[in-house]
Amino acid sequence: MSAGRKIRLVVLISGRGSNLQALLDRATSGELPVEVAAVISNRPGVHGLERARRAGVPALELDHQDFVDRPAFEAALIELIDRHQPDLVALAGFMRVLTAGFTTHYRGRLLNIHPSLLPKFRGLHTHERAIAAGETEHGASIHFVTAELDGGPVIVRARVPVLPGDDPDTLAARVLEQEHHLYPLAIRWFAEGRLRLDGGQVWFDGEPLREPLWLDSEAHHIANAIDSDPSGRAWDNPLARVSR
């Protein structure tokens, strides 16, 4: 992607769309250089579709239960997505396992947010599993999507403490707050041309990313700033700085 222009983003959801709202808010404010071209849900009537409508974004339903099998659903989904000519597709609580055919079609331009510190706790019920395992920290990860469930190259993570007395709901709320910072950050990098996937390797600012970046969960920033702003001005918000 070339810096200075907005990219076209399609967001896939299955539910309430809180991460979608974080993206819509930042796109509207100009913080995020994207045009949200469409929001698509595989579940009819979810609240995330109403969020899209309020923002003036096409809100589309494609019920997976209307199709005989997964490949048939994905073929229709690809056709619907591609009508909107996206530069990037973001999964934001999209609760469908995707086949290799789908992930290959969007290879290098398909991102997901997952509520764990990948590679730990792939799949569902991550907060319950983190507590049951006695973890002292938990968090969220952004990764490029591949055919392996939650197994694509990780770009950036945010961690939060697991506190005494936490239950899955309290821990989920703490993680979700970080998700709302983390996803716009990664999408901004992609839009600015700072982030790409090449041959299974994540590249960031022109260099191979050997380990995922971290977002500090307390200060909402990471020390040792990596910022391409030629003016030297960082954002006023926490998304300006990252560390390796």
C-alpha atoms as an extended CHARMM CRD file, in Angstrom:
* protein
*
       244  EXT
         1         1  MET       CA              0.0000000000        0.0000000000        0.0000000000  PROA      1               0.0000000000
         2         2  SER       CA              1.2100000000        3.5030000000       -0.6880000000  PROA      2               0.0000000000
         3         3  ALA       CA              1.3340000000        6.0250000000        2.1120000000  PROA      3               0.0000000000
         4         4  GLY       CA             -1.0210000000        8.9610000000        1.8520000000  PROA      4               0.0000000000
         5         5  ARG       CA             -4.1030000000        7.2180000000        0.4790000000  PROA      5               0.0000000000
         6         6  LYS       CA             -6.9290000000        5.4110000000        2.1670000000  PROA      6               0.0000000000
         7         7  ILE       CA             -7.1630000000        1.6860000000        1.6650000000  PROA      7               0.0000000000
         8         8  ARG       CA            -10.4410000000       -0.1530000000        1.2140000000  PROA      8               0.0000000000
         9         9  LEU       CA            -11.2850000000       -2.3990000000        4.1580000000  PROA      9               0.0000000000
        10        10  VAL       CA            -13.9370000000       -5.1060000000        4.4280000000  PROA      10              0.0000000000
        11        11  VAL       CA            -14.7080000000       -6.3280000000        7.9580000000  PROA      11              0.0000000000
        12        12  LEU       CA            -16.1960000000       -9.7610000000        8.6810000000  PROA      12              0.0000000000
        13        13  ILE       CA            -18.1540000000      -10.2040000000       11.9160000000  PROA      13              0.0000000000
        14        14  SER       CA            -20.4580000000      -12.6520000000       13.6600000000  PROA      14              0.0000000000
        15        15  GLY       CA            -21.6900000000      -10.7020000000       16.6670000000  PROA      15              0.0000000000
        16        16  ARG       CA            -21.8020000000       -7.4370000000       18.5590000000  PROA      16              0.0000000000
        17        17  GLY       CA            -18.9150000000       -5.8010000000       16.7040000000  PROA      17              0.0000000000
        18        18  SER       CA            -17.0290000000       -3.9890000000       19.4530000000  PROA      18              0.0000000000
        19        19  ASN       CA            -13.7330000000       -4.2250000000       17.5630000000  PROA      19              0.0000000000
        20        20  LEU       CA            -15.5930000000       -3.1180000000       14.4590000000  PROA      20              0.0000000000
        21        21  GLN       CA            -16.7240000000       -0.0290000000       16.3720000000  PROA      21              0.0000000000
        22        22  ALA       CA            -13.1290000000        0.7820000000       17.2980000000  PROA      22              0.0000000000
        23        23  LEU       CA            -12.2050000000        0.6530000000       13.6130000000  PROA      23              0.0000000000
        24        24  LEU       CA            -15.2080000000        2.7200000000       12.5240000000  PROA      24              0.0000000000
        25        25  ASP       CA            -14.4900000000        5.3810000000       15.1430000000  PROA      25              0.0000000000
        26        26  ARG       CA            -10.8670000000        5.7610000000       14.1120000000  PROA      26              0.0000000000
        27        27  ALA       CA            -11.7060000000        5.7480000000       10.4210000000  PROA      27              0.0000000000
        28        28  THR       CA            -14.2810000000        8.5050000000       10.9930000000  PROA      28              0.0000000000
        29        29  SER       CA            -11.8470000000       10.5960000000       13.0450000000  PROA      29              0.0000000000
        30        30  GLY       CA             -9.1370000000       10.2750000000       10.4130000000  PROA      30              0.0000000000
        31        31  GLU       CA             -6.7460000000        8.4190000000       12.7060000000  PROA      31              0.0000000000
        32        32  LEU       CA             -7.0300000000        5.3250000000       10.5540000000  PROA      32              0.0000000000
        33        33  PRO       CA             -6.4160000000        5.8400000000        6.8120000000  PROA      33              0.0000000000
        34        34  VAL       CA             -9.0780000000        3.4010000000        5.6610000000  PROA      34              0.0000000000
        35        35  GLU       CA            -12.4430000000        3.4510000000        3.9670000000  PROA      35              0.0000000000
        36        36  VAL       CA            -14.6070000000        0.7450000000        5.4920000000  PROA      36              0.0000000000
        37        37  ALA       CA            -16.1540000000       -0.4800000000        2.2550000000  PROA      37              0.0000000000
        38        38  ALA       CA            -18.4850000000       -3.0840000000        3.7700000000  PROA      38              0.0000000000
        39        39  VAL       CA            -19.2620000000       -5.0690000000        6.8980000000  PROA      39              0.0000000000
        40        40  ILE       CA            -20.4020000000       -8.6570000000        6.3530000000  PROA      40              0.0000000000
        41        41  SER       CA            -21.8990000000      -10.9760000000        8.9730000000  PROA      41              0.0000000000
        42        42  ASN       CA            -22.5160000000      -14.7060000000        8.6710000000  PROA      42              0.0000000000
        43        43  ARG       CA            -25.2070000000      -14.3460000000       11.3450000000  PROA      43              0.0000000000
        44        44  PRO       CA            -28.3300000000      -12.3180000000       10.5510000000  PROA      44              0.0000000000
        45        45  GLY       CA            -29.4500000000       -9.4920000000       12.8000000000  PROA      45              0.0000000000
        46        46  VAL       CA            -26.3490000000       -9.1130000000       14.9510000000  PROA      46              0.0000000000
        47        47  HSD       CA            -25.6130000000       -5.7800000000       16.6230000000  PROA      47              0.0000000000
        48        48  GLY       CA            -22.4440000000       -5.2360000000       14.6150000000  PROA      48              0.0000000000
        49        49  LEU       CA            -24.5540000000       -4.7320000000       11.4950000000  PROA      49              0.0000000000
        50        50  GLU       CA            -26.4020000000       -1.8920000000       13.1990000000  PROA      50              0.0000000000
        51        51  ARG       CA            -23.0660000000       -0.3090000000       14.1130000000  PROA      51              0.0000000000
        52        52  ALA       CA            -22.1350000000       -0.3620000000       10.4220000000  PROA      52              0.0000000000
        53        53  ARG       CA            -25.4550000000        1.1410000000        9.3420000000  PROA      53              0.0000000000
        54        54  ARG       CA            -25.0980000000        3.9820000000       11.8480000000  PROA      54              0.0000000000
        55        55  ALA       CA            -21.6970000000        4.7470000000       10.3360000000  PROA      55              0.0000000000
        56        56  GLY       CA            -23.1270000000        4.7760000000        6.8160000000  PROA      56              0.0000000000
        57        57  VAL       CA            -21.2940000000        1.5920000000        5.8460000000  PROA      57              0.0000000000
        58        58  PRO       CA            -22.9770000000       -1.1630000000        3.7930000000  PROA      58              0.0000000000
        59        59  ALA       CA            -24.0960000000       -3.8450000000        6.2790000000  PROA      59              0.0000000000
        60        60  LEU       CA            -24.5180000000       -7.2010000000        4.5810000000  PROA      60              0.0000000000
        61        61  GLU       CA            -25.7320000000      -10.6050000000        5.7450000000  PROA      61              0.0000000000
        62        62  LEU       CA            -24.6060000000      -13.9420000000        4.3370000000  PROA      62              0.0000000000
        63        63  ASP       CA            -25.9810000000      -16.7130000000        6.5400000000  PROA      63              0.0000000000
        64        64  HSD       CA            -23.6920000000      -19.7470000000        6.4200000000  PROA      64              0.0000000000
        65        65  GLN       CA            -26.6680000000      -21.9510000000        7.2810000000  PROA      65              0.0000000000
        66        66  ASP       CA            -28.1640000000      -21.2140000000        3.8630000000  PROA      66              0.0000000000
        67        67  PHE       CA            -25.4060000000      -23.2010000000        2.1420000000  PROA      67              0.0000000000
        68        68  VAL       CA            -24.9520000000      -26.9330000000        1.7360000000  PROA      68              0.0000000000
        69        69  ASP       CA            -21.3450000000      -26.9490000000        2.8890000000  PROA      69              0.0000000000
        70        70  ARG       CA            -18.3970000000      -24.7730000000        3.8530000000  PROA      70              0.0000000000
        71        71  PRO       CA            -16.9030000000      -24.4540000000        0.3370000000  PROA      71              0.0000000000
        72        72  ALA       CA            -20.2400000000      -23.2610000000       -1.0450000000  PROA      72              0.0000000000
        73        73  PHE       CA            -20.5270000000      -20.6270000000        1.6800000000  PROA      73              0.0000000000
        74        74  GLU       CA            -16.9580000000      -19.4600000000        1.1660000000  PROA      74              0.0000000000
        75        75  ALA       CA            -17.4010000000      -19.1950000000       -2.6010000000  PROA      75              0.0000000000
        76        76  ALA       CA            -20.3790000000      -16.8970000000       -2.0530000000  PROA      76              0.0000000000
        77        77  LEU       CA            -18.4920000000      -14.9650000000        0.6180000000  PROA      77              0.0000000000
        78        78  ILE       CA            -15.5110000000      -14.4030000000       -1.6650000000  PROA      78              0.0000000000
        79        79  GLU       CA            -17.8240000000      -13.1430000000       -4.4010000000  PROA      79              0.0000000000
        80        80  LEU       CA            -19.5250000000      -10.7540000000       -1.9790000000  PROA      80              0.0000000000
        81        81  ILE       CA            -16.2560000000       -9.4600000000       -0.5350000000  PROA      81              0.0000000000
        82        82  ASP       CA            -14.6450000000       -8.9650000000       -3.9300000000  PROA      82              0.0000000000
        83        83  ARG       CA            -17.5100000000       -6.7950000000       -5.1480000000  PROA      83              0.0000000000
        84        84  HSD       CA            -16.1330000000       -4.1740000000       -2.7530000000  PROA      84              0.0000000000
        85        85  GLN       CA            -12.5510000000       -4.4550000000       -4.0530000000  PROA      85              0.0000000000
        86        86  PRO       CA            -10.8230000000       -4.5290000000       -0.6630000000  PROA      86              0.0000000000
        87        87  ASP       CA             -7.1330000000       -3.9540000000       -0.1210000000  PROA      87              0.0000000000
        88        88  LEU       CA             -7.5070000000       -5.6660000000        3.2460000000  PROA      88              0.0000000000
        89        89  VAL       CA            -10.0160000000       -7.9840000000        4.9120000000  PROA      89              0.0000000000
        90        90  ALA       CA            -10.2390000000       -7.9100000000        8.7220000000  PROA      90              0.0000000000
        91        91  LEU       CA            -11.8310000000      -10.6700000000       10.7820000000  PROA      91              0.0000000000
        92        92  ALA       CA            -13.3730000000       -9.0790000000       13.8700000000  PROA      92              0.0000000000
        93        93  GLY       CA            -15.0820000000      -11.7950000000       15.8480000000  PROA      93              0.0000000000
        94        94  PHE       CA            -15.8680000000      -13.8020000000       12.7140000000  PROA      94              0.0000000000
        95        95  MET       CA            -16.7430000000      -17.2000000000       14.1340000000  PROA      95              0.0000000000
        96        96  ARG       CA            -16.1270000000      -19.4500000000       11.1600000000  PROA      96              0.0000000000
        97        97  VAL       CA            -13.1600000000      -21.7090000000       10.4870000000  PROA      97              0.0000000000
        98        98  LEU       CA            -11.8280000000      -20.8040000000        7.0440000000  PROA      98              0.0000000000
        99        99  THR       CA            -10.5080000000      -23.2480000000        4.4750000000  PROA      99              0.0000000000
       100       100  ALA       CA             -7.1800000000      -23.0740000000        2.6790000000  PROA      100             0.0000000000
       101       101  GLY       CA             -8.9860000000      -21.9660000000       -0.4690000000  PROA      101             0.0000000000
       102       102  PHE       CA            -10.3400000000      -18.8600000000        1.2490000000  PROA      102             0.0000000000
       103       103  THR       CA             -7.1490000000      -17.9550000000        3.0930000000  PROA      103             0.0000000000
       104       104  THR       CA             -5.0600000000      -18.4380000000       -0.0470000000  PROA      104             0.0000000000
       105       105  HSD       CA             -7.3710000000      -16.1410000000       -2.0280000000  PROA      105             0.0000000000
       106       106  TYR       CA             -6.6790000000      -13.3240000000        0.4540000000  PROA      106             0.0000000000
       107       107  ARG       CA             -3.1500000000      -14.2880000000        1.4010000000  PROA      107             0.0000000000
       108       108  GLY       CA             -1.2020000000      -11.3170000000        2.7000000000  PROA      108             0.0000000000
       109       109  ARG       CA             -4.3040000000       -9.1540000000        3.0430000000  PROA      109             0.0000000000
       110       110  LEU       CA             -6.3230000000      -11.0590000000        5.6550000000  PROA      110             0.0000000000
       111       111  LEU       CA             -5.9090000000      -10.1720000000        9.3430000000  PROA      111             0.0000000000
       112       112  ASN       CA             -7.4480000000      -11.5950000000       12.5010000000  PROA      112             0.0000000000
       113       113  ILE       CA             -7.5690000000      -10.5300000000       16.1260000000  PROA      113             0.0000000000
       114       114  HSD       CA             -7.4550000000      -13.3540000000       18.6630000000  PROA      114             0.0000000000
       115       115  PRO       CA             -8.0120000000      -13.0630000000       22.4380000000  PROA      115             0.0000000000
       116       116  SER       CA             -4.8560000000      -14.7800000000       23.6610000000  PROA      116             0.0000000000
       117       117  LEU       CA             -1.1050000000      -14.3990000000       23.5200000000  PROA      117             0.0000000000
       118       118  LEU       CA             -0.5900000000      -16.6440000000       20.5250000000  PROA      118             0.0000000000
       119       119  PRO       CA              0.6050000000      -19.3260000000       20.1170000000  PROA      119             0.0000000000
       120       120  LYS       CA             -1.0330000000      -20.0270000000       23.4850000000  PROA      120             0.0000000000
       121       121  PHE       CA             -4.7400000000      -20.8870000000       23.5620000000  PROA      121             0.0000000000
       122       122  ARG       CA             -5.7150000000      -21.1190000000       19.9400000000  PROA      122             0.0000000000
       123       123  GLY       CA             -9.4120000000      -21.6040000000       19.3030000000  PROA      123             0.0000000000
       124       124  LEU       CA            -12.3020000000      -20.8560000000       21.6450000000  PROA      124             0.0000000000
       125       125  HSD       CA            -12.7720000000      -20.1380000000       25.3690000000  PROA      125             0.0000000000
       126       126  THR       CA             -9.3560000000      -18.5460000000       25.7430000000  PROA      126             0.0000000000
       127       127  HSD       CA            -10.1180000000      -16.6450000000       28.9480000000  PROA      127             0.0000000000
       128       128  GLU       CA            -11.4430000000      -19.7110000000       30.7590000000  PROA      128             0.0000000000
       129       129  ARG       CA             -8.4400000000      -21.7210000000       29.6150000000  PROA      129             0.0000000000
       130       130  ALA       CA             -5.9340000000      -19.0710000000       30.6930000000  PROA      130             0.0000000000
       131       131  ILE       CA             -7.4240000000      -18.9520000000       34.1920000000  PROA      131             0.0000000000
       132       132  ALA       CA             -7.6070000000      -22.7440000000       34.4410000000  PROA      132             0.0000000000
       133       133  ALA       CA             -3.9610000000      -23.0180000000       33.3890000000  PROA      133             0.0000000000
       134       134  GLY       CA             -2.8690000000      -20.6440000000       36.1600000000  PROA      134             0.0000000000
       135       135  GLU       CA             -1.4920000000      -18.0460000000       33.7650000000  PROA      135             0.0000000000
       136       136  THR       CA             -0.2920000000      -14.7930000000       35.3110000000  PROA      136             0.0000000000
       137       137  GLU       CA             -0.7140000000      -12.8480000000       32.0800000000  PROA      137             0.0000000000
       138       138  HSD       CA             -3.0560000000      -13.0520000000       29.1290000000  PROA      138             0.0000000000
       139       139  GLY       CA             -3.8430000000      -10.7920000000       26.2010000000  PROA      139             0.0000000000
       140       140  ALA       CA             -4.6160000000      -10.4470000000       22.5160000000  PROA      140             0.0000000000
       141       141  SER       CA             -2.7700000000      -10.9600000000       19.2420000000  PROA      141             0.0000000000
       142       142  ILE       CA             -3.0360000000       -9.7360000000       15.6640000000  PROA      142             0.0000000000
       143       143  HSD       CA             -1.9100000000      -12.1690000000       12.9870000000  PROA      143             0.0000000000
       144       144  PHE       CA             -2.0340000000      -12.7610000000        9.2750000000  PROA      144             0.0000000000
       145       145  VAL       CA             -4.5340000000      -15.5120000000        8.5530000000  PROA      145             0.0000000000
       146       146  THR       CA             -3.4320000000      -18.8190000000        7.0540000000  PROA      146             0.0000000000
       147       147  ALA       CA             -5.1600000000      -22.1720000000        6.7080000000  PROA      147             0.0000000000
       148       148  GLU       CA             -3.9110000000      -23.1980000000       10.1720000000  PROA      148             0.0000000000
       149       149  LEU       CA             -6.4620000000      -22.1260000000       12.7950000000  PROA      149             0.0000000000
       150       150  ASP       CA             -5.0470000000      -19.1130000000       14.6740000000  PROA      150             0.0000000000
       151       151  GLY       CA             -1.6480000000      -20.2420000000       13.4070000000  PROA      151             0.0000000000
       152       152  GLY       CA             -0.6610000000      -17.5030000000       10.9770000000  PROA      152             0.0000000000
       153       153  PRO       CA              2.3540000000      -15.2420000000       11.5780000000  PROA      153             0.0000000000
       154       154  VAL       CA              1.7900000000      -13.0230000000       14.6200000000  PROA      154             0.0000000000
       155       155  ILE       CA              2.3830000000       -9.3000000000       14.1450000000  PROA      155             0.0000000000
       156       156  VAL       CA              1.7500000000       -7.6260000000       17.4880000000  PROA      156             0.0000000000
       157       157  ARG       CA              0.4330000000       -8.6100000000       20.9120000000  PROA      157             0.0000000000
       158       158  ALA       CA             -0.8590000000       -6.8230000000       24.0100000000  PROA      158             0.0000000000
       159       159  ARG       CA             -0.7060000000       -8.3860000000       27.4520000000  PROA      159             0.0000000000
       160       160  VAL       CA             -2.7240000000       -7.8460000000       30.5880000000  PROA      160             0.0000000000
       161       161  PRO       CA             -2.3220000000       -9.3290000000       34.0650000000  PROA      161             0.0000000000
       162       162  VAL       CA             -4.5100000000      -12.1610000000       35.2710000000  PROA      162             0.0000000000
       163       163  LEU       CA             -5.5790000000      -10.8900000000       38.6920000000  PROA      163             0.0000000000
       164       164  PRO       CA             -6.5340000000      -12.8890000000       41.7780000000  PROA      164             0.0000000000
       165       165  GLY       CA            -10.2640000000      -13.4350000000       41.7040000000  PROA      165             0.0000000000
       166       166  ASP       CA            -10.5750000000      -12.9490000000       37.9510000000  PROA      166             0.0000000000
       167       167  ASP       CA            -13.3370000000      -14.8380000000       36.2110000000  PROA      167             0.0000000000
       168       168  PRO       CA            -13.6470000000      -15.2130000000       32.4300000000  PROA      168             0.0000000000
       169       169  ASP       CA            -15.8230000000      -12.1000000000       32.1670000000  PROA      169             0.0000000000
       170       170  THR       CA            -13.5180000000       -9.7670000000       34.0940000000  PROA      170             0.0000000000
       171       171  LEU       CA            -10.4830000000      -11.0430000000       32.2310000000  PROA      171             0.0000000000
       172       172  ALA       CA            -12.2680000000      -10.7500000000       28.8850000000  PROA      172             0.0000000000
       173       173  ALA       CA            -13.1490000000       -7.1210000000       29.6020000000  PROA      173             0.0000000000
       174       174  ARG       CA             -9.5170000000       -6.2970000000       30.3800000000  PROA      174             0.0000000000
       175       175  VAL       CA             -8.3320000000       -7.9770000000       27.1860000000  PROA      175             0.0000000000
       176       176  LEU       CA            -11.0340000000       -6.3340000000       25.0700000000  PROA      176             0.0000000000
       177       177  GLU       CA             -9.8430000000       -2.8800000000       26.0880000000  PROA      177             0.0000000000
       178       178  GLN       CA             -6.4490000000       -3.7380000000       24.6150000000  PROA      178             0.0000000000
       179       179  GLU       CA             -8.0020000000       -5.2180000000       21.4820000000  PROA      179             0.0000000000
       180       180  HSD       CA             -9.5580000000       -1.8420000000       20.7060000000  PROA      180             0.0000000000
       181       181  HSD       CA             -6.0720000000       -0.3140000000       20.5910000000  PROA      181             0.0000000000
       182       182  LEU       CA             -4.3180000000       -3.2440000000       18.9600000000  PROA      182             0.0000000000
       183       183  TYR       CA             -6.4050000000       -3.7940000000       15.8290000000  PROA      183             0.0000000000
       184       184  PRO       CA             -6.3970000000       -0.1760000000       14.5920000000  PROA      184             0.0000000000
       185       185  LEU       CA             -2.6430000000       -0.1290000000       15.1500000000  PROA      185             0.0000000000
       186       186  ALA       CA             -1.9550000000       -3.1280000000       12.9200000000  PROA      186             0.0000000000
       187       187  ILE       CA             -4.3790000000       -1.9640000000       10.2430000000  PROA      187             0.0000000000
       188       188  ARG       CA             -2.7870000000        1.4860000000       10.1970000000  PROA      188             0.0000000000
       189       189  TRP       CA              0.6230000000       -0.1130000000        9.6610000000  PROA      189             0.0000000000
       190       190  PHE       CA             -0.7670000000       -2.1030000000        6.7490000000  PROA      190             0.0000000000
       191       191  ALA       CA             -2.4460000000        0.9620000000        5.2480000000  PROA      191             0.0000000000
       192       192  GLU       CA              0.7740000000        2.9660000000        5.4860000000  PROA      192             0.0000000000
       193       193  GLY       CA              2.7790000000        0.2570000000        3.7360000000  PROA      193             0.0000000000
       194       194  ARG       CA              4.8100000000       -0.5370000000        6.8440000000  PROA      194             0.0000000000
       195       195  LEU       CA              3.4510000000       -4.0620000000        7.2380000000  PROA      195             0.0000000000
       196       196  ARG       CA              3.3320000000       -6.8940000000        4.7230000000  PROA      196             0.0000000000
       197       197  LEU       CA              3.5050000000      -10.6570000000        4.4160000000  PROA      197             0.0000000000
       198       198  ASP       CA              5.9330000000      -12.1390000000        1.9170000000  PROA      198             0.0000000000
       199       199  GLY       CA              6.4740000000      -15.8690000000        1.5840000000  PROA      199             0.0000000000
       200       200  GLY       CA              5.2610000000      -16.5710000000        5.0980000000  PROA      200             0.0000000000
       201       201  GLN       CA              7.5030000000      -13.8780000000        6.6000000000  PROA      201             0.0000000000
       202       202  VAL       CA              6.1150000000      -10.7110000000        8.1880000000  PROA      202             0.0000000000
       203       203  TRP       CA              7.9900000000       -7.5700000000        7.1620000000  PROA      203             0.0000000000
       204       204  PHE       CA              7.7680000000       -4.3940000000        9.2260000000  PROA      204             0.0000000000
       205       205  ASP       CA              9.3700000000       -1.1100000000        8.1960000000  PROA      205             0.0000000000
       206       206  GLY       CA             11.3500000000       -2.9110000000        5.5080000000  PROA      206             0.0000000000
       207       207  GLU       CA             12.8540000000       -5.5220000000        7.8280000000  PROA      207             0.0000000000
       208       208  PRO       CA             11.8380000000       -9.1170000000        8.5760000000  PROA      208             0.0000000000
       209       209  LEU       CA              9.9830000000       -9.3090000000       11.8760000000  PROA      209             0.0000000000
       210       210  ARG       CA             11.6920000000      -12.0820000000       13.8330000000  PROA      210             0.0000000000
       211       211  GLU       CA              9.4400000000      -11.8340000000       16.8820000000  PROA      211             0.0000000000
       212       212  PRO       CA              6.0020000000      -10.2650000000       17.3570000000  PROA      212             0.0000000000
       213       213  LEU       CA              5.8810000000       -6.6620000000       18.5390000000  PROA      213             0.0000000000
       214       214  TRP       CA              4.3530000000       -5.7520000000       21.9060000000  PROA      214             0.0000000000
       215       215  LEU       CA              1.8880000000       -3.0930000000       22.9940000000  PROA      215             0.0000000000
       216       216  ASP       CA              2.2870000000       -2.1420000000       26.6480000000  PROA      216             0.0000000000
       217       217  SER       CA             -0.9460000000       -2.9380000000       28.4700000000  PROA      217             0.0000000000
       218       218  GLU       CA             -0.5610000000       -0.3250000000       31.1950000000  PROA      218             0.0000000000
       219       219  ALA       CA              0.7240000000        2.7740000000       29.4260000000  PROA      219             0.0000000000
       220       220  HSD       CA             -0.8400000000        1.6960000000       26.1210000000  PROA      220             0.0000000000
       221       221  HSD       CA              2.4230000000        2.2380000000       24.3630000000  PROA      221             0.0000000000
       222       222  ILE       CA              5.6870000000        0.4650000000       23.8980000000  PROA      222             0.0000000000
       223       223  ALA       CA              9.0920000000        1.9740000000       24.5260000000  PROA      223             0.0000000000
       224       224  ASN       CA             11.8360000000        2.1570000000       21.8960000000  PROA      224             0.0000000000
       225       225  ALA       CA              9.5570000000        3.8220000000       19.3660000000  PROA      225             0.0000000000
       226       226  ILE       CA              9.5010000000        2.7100000000       15.7890000000  PROA      226             0.0000000000
       227       227  ASP       CA              7.7110000000        5.5400000000       14.0200000000  PROA      227             0.0000000000
       228       228  SER       CA              8.0150000000        6.5150000000       10.3780000000  PROA      228             0.0000000000
       229       229  ASP       CA              6.5570000000       10.0160000000       10.7810000000  PROA      229             0.0000000000
       230       230  PRO       CA              9.1830000000       12.2540000000        9.1270000000  PROA      230             0.0000000000
       231       231  SER       CA              8.1120000000       15.2030000000       11.2530000000  PROA      231             0.0000000000
       232       232  GLY       CA              9.1320000000       13.3020000000       14.3670000000  PROA      232             0.0000000000
       233       233  ARG       CA              5.6620000000       13.7930000000       15.8370000000  PROA      233             0.0000000000
       234       234  ALA       CA              4.1240000000       10.7080000000       17.3740000000  PROA      234             0.0000000000
       235       235  TRP       CA              0.3990000000       10.2790000000       17.6910000000  PROA      235             0.0000000000
       236       236  ASP       CA             -1.0800000000       11.7070000000       20.8380000000  PROA      236             0.0000000000
       237       237  ASN       CA             -2.7110000000        8.3440000000       21.4380000000  PROA      237             0.0000000000
       238       238  PRO       CA             -1.0620000000        5.0820000000       22.5020000000  PROA      238             0.0000000000
       239       239  LEU       CA             -0.7710000000        3.6560000000       19.0160000000  PROA      239             0.0000000000
       240       240  ALA       CA              2.2870000000        5.7360000000       18.1580000000  PROA      240             0.0000000000
       241       241  ARG       CA              5.0000000000        3.5740000000       19.6870000000  PROA      241             0.0000000000
       242       242  VAL       CA              5.9510000000       -0.0630000000       19.5690000000  PROA      242             0.0000000000
       243       243  SER       CA              8.8290000000       -2.2230000000       20.7480000000  PROA      243             0.0000000000
       244       244  ARG       CA             10.5020000000       -5.3660000000       19.6150000000  PROA      244             0.0000000000
